[in-house]
Amino acid sequence: MKKTRKVQSMKRKLGVLMSCFMVAAAALSGCQSGSQSGSQTSESKAPEKKEINLLAWGGISDEGIQKLEELTGYKINYTSFSTLEEMQSKCMSKSMQYDVAMSSDYIIEALTAQNKLEEIDTTKLSNYGDIKKGYLSPSYDPDNKWSVPYSGGGIGILVNRDVIKDKITSYADLWNPAFSDQIVFRDDTRIALSIGNLVNGNDFNASDKDQIKAAGEKITELLPNIHAFANSGYKLLLNGEANILVTSSADAYKAAKELGNWEYINPSEGTHMWMDSYVIPKGANMDAAYAYINAVISNEYLTRKGDETNWGYGYTNGKVEEKALASGISQDLMNISYPSDDVYAKAHYMSNIGDAALNYDEVWTEVKLKAGTKISQ
């Protein structure tokens, strides 16, 4: 009897041990299974997609974006803007973190002053050395710390020399009475009145109210010579309605290609120039920004269309001009969109004039009322 109880006791102990062993084994198996499952999930998880949030002028084609994605290895989320003020507003908004943005002169100046941009290390851009010297160190970024020039242009004077024989070397020469109803003038508040500032002997970016008013009066004096105000007036020149075009270098390039006997003048007062540049908004993915900027200024991207490249756009990469000349574009045409470094050395860029901009708007409204039907053709 005692022996039977002892055997039963031993069986119970053995059963408990077996149960404990099985529970421990199951637990261990479960942990290993869970660990393996987690490892498999981690290994099978797709790599995170690299993306660039881009803010730029409208007009970049799907084909252009695809080429930039190919060159950078990033997916590009492209947001467009139609004015520099809209660019500034979107760049400063907290609703979207942009990695790279296109901007220009006085807006870059304003964003820099507000500490909204990252400083750029140009040694991280292998294509930076291809940018022509004249495009570097503009007045709004003299140390090239905040922007990388992409394309540039100016407001010059294109003359049909089959009709206009008088000498023109400056903006001031446009006031010659012999040019009655011969001029298509740029329809832009700041540009038009700033040219008036220069002719009056004042600073291009004058902020004094009396000087701005005087600029408006000077442009008003020019109205008898103005056939039309226009943002793009080359068609008016080609159809013979006018024979002097005060417009952007890109617009002048298109007209000059069709004219037989023309002259393009960079005014002696110093040409108004602008630059479309890329900046890096505060808080951006710097690797993404550098990858994009290096690609977009590259010869490979800018001349990807071969002979169909818009040679007159004014790209800052000097290799573009070399390719244009090699393709048969004349040096005279190239000089319109790719002026010498001396022209850039004397250039006037727009600066941030604060509330004085309201005075420009007010004065320009008065000029337009006096111009009547000559505006915005």
C-alpha positions in Angstrom: 0.0 0.0 0.0 2.7 2.4 0.9 4.6 1.3 -2.2 1.5 2.1 -4.4 1.1 5.5 -2.8 4.7 6.2 -3.4 4.4 5.2 -7.1 1.3 7.4 -7.5 3.1 10.3 -5.9 6.0 9.9 -8.2 3.7 9.8 -11.2 2.0 13.0 -10.1 5.4 14.8 -9.7 6.5 13.5 -13.1 3.2 14.7 -14.7 3.7 18.2 -13.2 7.2 18.3 -14.5 6.1 17.3 -18.0 3.3 19.9 -18.0 5.8 22.6 -16.9 8.2 21.5 -19.6 5.5 21.6 -22.3 4.3 25.0 -21.2 7.9 26.3 -21.3 8.5 24.7 -24.7 5.3 26.3 -26.1 6.2 29.7 -24.7 9.7 29.4 -26.1 8.3 28.3 -29.5 5.9 31.2 -29.4 8.6 33.7 -28.7 10.8 32.3 -31.5 7.8 32.3 -33.9 7.0 35.9 -33.0 10.6 36.9 -33.4 10.8 35.2 -36.8 7.6 36.8 -37.9 8.8 40.2 -36.9 12.1 39.6 -38.7 10.3 38.5 -41.8 8.0 41.5 -41.7 11.0 43.8 -41.4 12.9 42.1 -44.2 9.9 42.0 -46.5 8.9 45.7 -45.9 9.5 47.8 -49.0 12.3 50.4 -48.7 11.0 53.9 -48.1 10.5 55.9 -51.3 12.8 58.9 -51.6 10.9 62.1 -52.5 11.5 65.7 -53.2 8.9 68.4 -52.5 9.5 71.0 -55.3 8.1 74.5 -55.5 8.6 76.2 -58.9 7.2 78.4 -61.6 4.4 76.7 -63.5 5.4 75.2 -66.8 7.8 72.4 -66.0 6.6 69.6 -68.3 5.9 66.0 -67.3 8.8 65.0 -69.5 11.0 67.4 -67.6 9.9 66.1 -64.2 10.5 62.5 -65.4 14.1 63.4 -66.6 14.8 65.0 -63.2 13.5 61.9 -61.4 15.8 59.8 -63.5 18.8 62.0 -62.8 18.2 62.4 -59.0 16.7 59.0 -58.1 13.9 60.8 -56.3 10.2 61.0 -56.9 9.4 64.7 -57.3 6.2 66.2 -55.9 5.8 69.4 -58.0 3.8 72.4 -56.8 3.6 75.4 -59.0 3.2 79.1 -58.5 2.4 82.0 -60.8 3.8 85.0 -59.0 6.9 85.5 -56.7 4.6 86.7 -54.0 2.7 83.4 -54.2 6.0 81.6 -54.0 7.0 83.5 -50.8 3.6 82.7 -49.2 3.8 79.0 -50.0 7.4 78.8 -48.9 6.6 80.4 -45.5 3.5 78.3 -45.0 3.7 75.5 -42.3 1.3 73.3 -44.3 4.0 71.9 -46.5 7.8 71.4 -46.1 9.4 72.1 -49.4 12.9 70.8 -50.1 13.8 73.1 -52.9 12.2 76.1 -54.5 12.6 78.5 -57.4 12.7 82.2 -56.6 14.2 85.5 -57.7 15.9 88.7 -56.6 13.8 90.7 -54.1 12.0 87.6 -52.8 15.3 85.8 -52.1 16.4 89.0 -50.3 13.2 89.0 -48.2 13.4 85.2 -47.3 17.0 85.6 -46.3 16.2 88.5 -44.0 13.5 86.4 -42.4 15.8 83.5 -41.9 13.7 81.2 -44.0 16.4 79.7 -46.1 19.2 77.1 -45.6 22.7 78.1 -46.4 24.0 76.3 -49.6 27.3 74.5 -49.7 28.1 74.7 -53.4 30.9 72.1 -53.0 28.1 69.5 -52.9 27.1 70.5 -56.5 29.4 68.9 -59.1 27.8 71.0 -61.9 28.2 74.4 -60.1 31.5 75.0 -61.9 29.7 75.2 -65.2 27.7 78.3 -64.2 29.1 81.4 -66.0 30.8 84.0 -63.8 28.5 86.8 -64.7 25.5 85.1 -63.1 27.2 84.7 -59.8 27.3 87.2 -56.8 24.1 89.2 -57.7 23.3 92.2 -55.4 20.8 90.2 -53.4 23.2 87.3 -52.8 26.7 88.7 -53.2 28.4 85.7 -51.4 26.4 83.0 -53.3 25.2 81.6 -49.9 21.5 81.4 -50.4 20.8 80.7 -54.1 22.0 78.9 -57.2 21.3 80.6 -60.5 19.3 78.6 -63.0 18.4 81.1 -65.8 18.7 84.8 -66.3 17.7 87.6 -68.6 17.3 91.3 -69.0 15.2 94.1 -70.3 16.9 95.3 -73.4 16.0 97.2 -76.6 15.5 95.3 -79.9 15.4 97.6 -83.0 14.3 96.8 -86.6 17.2 98.5 -88.4 15.4 98.4 -91.8 13.1 101.1 -90.4 14.8 102.8 -87.4 18.1 104.6 -88.4 18.7 106.8 -85.4 21.3 105.7 -82.9 20.1 104.1 -79.7 22.5 103.3 -76.8 20.4 103.9 -73.7 16.9 103.8 -72.3 16.9 107.6 -72.4 17.3 107.6 -76.2 13.7 106.2 -76.4 12.4 109.6 -75.7 13.5 110.7 -79.2 10.4 112.4 -80.9 11.4 110.5 -84.1 10.2 107.3 -82.6 6.5 108.4 -82.4 4.2 105.3 -82.2 7.2 103.0 -82.8 7.8 101.4 -79.3 6.3 98.3 -77.7 7.2 98.8 -74.0 7.2 96.2 -71.3 3.9 96.1 -69.3 5.2 95.7 -65.8 4.8 98.1 -62.9 8.2 97.8 -61.3 10.1 97.4 -64.6 8.5 100.4 -66.3 8.8 102.8 -63.4 12.3 101.6 -62.5 13.4 102.4 -66.1 11.9 105.8 -65.4 14.0 106.0 -62.3 17.2 105.4 -64.2 16.4 107.9 -66.9 15.7 110.5 -64.2 19.2 109.8 -62.7 17.7 108.0 -59.6 18.3 104.6 -58.1 16.7 101.7 -60.0 14.9 100.7 -56.8 14.1 104.2 -55.6 11.7 104.1 -52.6 11.2 107.9 -52.2 7.6 108.8 -53.0 8.6 111.9 -55.0 11.1 110.0 -57.1 8.5 107.3 -57.8 6.0 110.0 -58.9 8.7 111.5 -61.1 9.3 108.2 -62.7 5.6 108.0 -63.6 5.7 111.4 -65.1 8.8 110.4 -67.2 7.0 107.3 -68.6 3.9 109.5 -69.3 6.2 111.8 -71.4 7.0 108.7 -73.4 3.4 107.8 -74.3 3.4 109.5 -77.7 6.3 107.1 -78.7 4.6 104.0 -77.3 2.5 102.0 -79.7 1.6 99.5 -77.0 2.5 98.1 -73.6 2.8 94.3 -73.7 4.3 91.5 -71.7 5.4 89.8 -74.9 5.5 92.2 -77.9 7.6 90.3 -80.5 4.6 89.6 -82.8 3.9 93.4 -83.0 7.4 93.9 -84.2 7.2 91.1 -86.7 4.0 92.3 -88.2 5.3 95.8 -88.7 3.1 97.6 -86.2 6.1 98.8 -84.3 9.9 98.8 -84.8 11.4 99.1 -81.3 10.8 96.5 -78.6 11.6 97.1 -74.9 11.2 93.6 -73.5 12.8 90.6 -72.0 15.8 89.0 -73.7 13.9 85.8 -74.3 11.2 87.7 -76.1 13.7 89.7 -78.1 15.5 86.5 -79.1 12.3 85.1 -80.6 11.8 88.3 -82.6 15.4 88.6 -83.8 15.4 85.1 -85.2 12.7 86.2 -87.6 14.1 89.7 -88.5 16.6 90.3 -91.2 18.3 93.5 -90.0 18.2 94.0 -86.2 20.2 95.4 -83.3 19.9 94.5 -79.7 21.0 97.1 -77.1 22.0 96.6 -73.5 21.3 100.2 -72.3 24.2 102.3 -71.0 22.4 103.1 -67.8 22.7 99.4 -66.9 20.3 96.7 -67.9 17.5 95.6 -65.6 18.4 91.9 -65.1 16.7 89.1 -63.2 17.6 85.6 -62.2 15.5 82.6 -61.7 17.4 80.7 -59.0 16.9 77.7 -56.7 16.9 78.1 -52.9 16.5 75.6 -50.1 13.7 76.4 -47.6 14.5 76.1 -43.9 14.0 72.5 -42.6 14.4 70.9 -46.0 15.9 67.5 -46.7 19.3 68.8 -47.7 20.4 65.6 -49.6 17.3 65.8 -51.7 17.8 69.5 -52.3 21.4 69.1 -53.5 20.4 66.2 -55.7 17.7 68.2 -57.4 19.7 71.4 -57.9 22.7 69.6 -59.3 20.5 67.8 -61.8 18.5 70.8 -62.9 21.5 73.0 -63.7 23.3 70.1 -65.5 24.1 70.2 -69.2 22.5 66.8 -69.5 19.1 68.1 -68.3 19.1 71.5 -70.0 20.1 70.2 -73.5 18.2 66.9 -73.3 16.1 67.9 -76.4 19.1 68.5 -78.6 18.4 70.9 -81.5 14.9 71.5 -80.1 16.4 73.1 -76.9 15.1 76.6 -76.3 18.5 78.2 -76.8 17.2 81.7 -76.0 16.1 80.9 -72.5 19.3 82.2 -70.9 20.4 79.1 -68.9 23.3 79.9 -66.6 25.3 76.8 -67.5 27.9 77.9 -70.0 28.0 74.6 -71.8 24.5 75.3 -73.1 25.8 78.3 -75.0 28.6 76.2 -76.4 26.2 73.6 -77.7 23.9 76.3 -79.2 26.8 77.7 -81.2 27.9 74.2 -82.2 24.3 73.6 -83.5 24.5 76.7 -85.8 22.9 79.5 -83.7 24.8 82.7 -84.4 26.9 84.5 -81.8 24.8 87.7 -82.3 21.7 85.8 -81.3 23.5 84.2 -78.4 24.6 87.7 -77.2 20.9 88.6 -76.6 20.2 85.8 -74.1 23.8 85.2 -72.9 25.4 88.7 -72.5 28.9 89.3 -71.5 30.0 89.4 -67.9 30.4 93.2 -68.3 26.7 93.6 -68.8 26.0 91.6 -65.6 28.5 93.7 -63.8 26.4 96.8 -64.5 23.1 95.1 -64.0 20.2 96.3 -61.8 18.3 93.7 -59.9 15.0 94.4 -58.1 15.3 94.7 -54.4 12.7 94.5 -51.6 11.3 98.0 -51.2 8.6 97.2 -48.6 5.6 99.6 -48.5 7.1 101.7 -51.3 5.7 99.1 -53.6 2.2 100.5 -52.9 3.4 103.9 -54.3 4.6 102.2 -57.5 1.1 100.5 -57.9 -0.6 103.9 -57.4 1.6 105.7 -59.9 1.4 103.0 -62.5 -2.4 103.0 -62.3 -2.3 106.7 -63.2 0.0 106.0 -66.1 -2.3 103.3 -67.4 -5.3 105.6 -67.3 -3.4 108.1 -69.4 -2.2 105.4 -71.8 -5.7 104.2 -72.5 -5.9 101.5 -75.1 -2.1 101.2 -75.4 -2.1 98.9 -72.3 -1.7 95.1 -72.4 -1.9 94.3 -76.1 
